[in-house]
Amino acid sequence: MPRTKDLQRLADEELMQLVQDGDPRAFELLYDRHGDAAFSLAYRMVGDRVAAEDITQEAFLSIWRSRERYQRDRGSVRTWVLGIVHHRGIDALRRNFVHQRRRASAEGIEERYEAPERTDAEALRRADATTVHAALEMLPDDQSRVIELAYFGGFTHVQIAEMLAMPVGTVKGRMRLGLEKMRRELAGGVA
Amino acid sequence: MTMDQHERYEENVAAYLLGALTEEELTEFEAHLAGCELCRLDYQRLRVAAEALPRAVEPLEAPDSLRSSLMATVRAEARPGSVSERTPSLLQRFRDRLGDISPALAAVSAAAVLAVGVLAGWGISELANNGGVEKTYAASTRVPGGSATLTVPEDRRGASLTVHGMPSPGAGRVYEVWLRRGSTYVPAGSLFDVGGNGTGSAAIPRDLHGVDGVAVTREPRGGTKQPTEKPVMTVDLS
């Protein structure tokens, strides 16, 4: 059995193999690597600390309980983890429980939970967040709005069309145009 | 796959990547995606942008209590003799079944597979078959710390559901059990509540032949004729 120190040297994909073998230490390390990003995404979606914790915990428990589903050739572990969190977040939003709590919750969590830049990796992630955020900001308002409402708000395109009083086809078209522009912007930012 | 069919669905690629399709559209679109190379190419091209979106959020630090709570559950389940420790061969069967179902989706990313899995209530492990007398299934639950098992006799006449670690369904509410055939839910004739320790059980007095799954929702006391929310737990019997 690998020592905990040895586990830290493993890439995510190798760590996942140990998780799939049922090793809780490997899973713990996986959480340490991706838990903050998961919680950050969950909080961005639901705007409520308790709900964000629930979503994050549900997501990681489902990863543990269905760990055999991970397949190495289907994308990075981080993308897979955040995809699960995103789906759980949408689930919570569409149950509508969180919309109500979000309106009532106090702001200021960012001050208490802001991730400190303890390591080079975290500094790089913060720089990456700035890059991606900038790519989103560069989109025309009508495109960034539909993308944010869909991805972070958990609204369907039908709901977005109603909210913005536009045809469903227009909403879908703007989603496509927005993702295309982001793709080009992010590709252009690669050294 | 005709060009007409592709054109009918191509505008859904971006909405799909953003999680913005309705449940009905999702099932239809994924079936289309499995057979449309143009849409799959589109998907692969645009996914880099969709997958970047989580990186745009303000980085926050998750509370320590979340880690502690999560790992307490994981360590308990990882202990020798626990449910997940007994099931490696059955998990392999589940993995094989996933491969049989989705060969046409091989070019699609894990996000798409997960979308099917999560939204369709997958995540089920079949635990044991006690010499052909009874079969026990583990439920997939949305509730942190919650778990449940469904025991079905060999003749599938009735079943019993046992839950642990489940919160109260709320004032004036009960847990209602449903039988699922395809995408249709019918009452299983069973309502239950949980004790202070989160434990409860329900007898299902129905024939389970032809039943694809069992689900549980929270409903007003007395039950309802149709589920009013997404299930808090599901068991796949197919």
Interface residues (C-beta under 8 A of the other chain):
Chain A: G22 D23 P24 F27 E28 Y31 D32 G35 D36 A37 A38 F39 S40 L41 Y43 R44 R49 E53 D54 T56 Q57 E58 F60 L61 S62 W64 R65 S66 E68 R69 Y70 Q71 R74 G75 T79 W80 L82 G83 I84 V85 H86 H87 R88 I90 D91 R94 R95 I109 E110 Y113 E114 A115 P116 E122 R125 R126 D128 A129 V132 H133 A135 L136 I147 A150 Y151 F152 G154 F155 T156 H157 V158 I160 G169 V171 K172 G173 M175 R176 G178 L179 E180 M182 R183 L186 A187
Chain B: E11 N12 V13 A14 A15 L17 L18 G19 A20 L21 T22 R45 L46 V48 A49 A50 E51 A52 L53 P54 R55 A56 V57 E58 P59 L60 E61 A62 P63 S65 L66 R67 S69 L70 M71 T73 V74 R75 E77 A78 S84 E85 P88 L91 Q92 F94 R95 L98 S109 A110 A111 V113 L114 A115 G117 V118 L119 W122 G123 S125 S140 R142 V143 P144 E229 K230
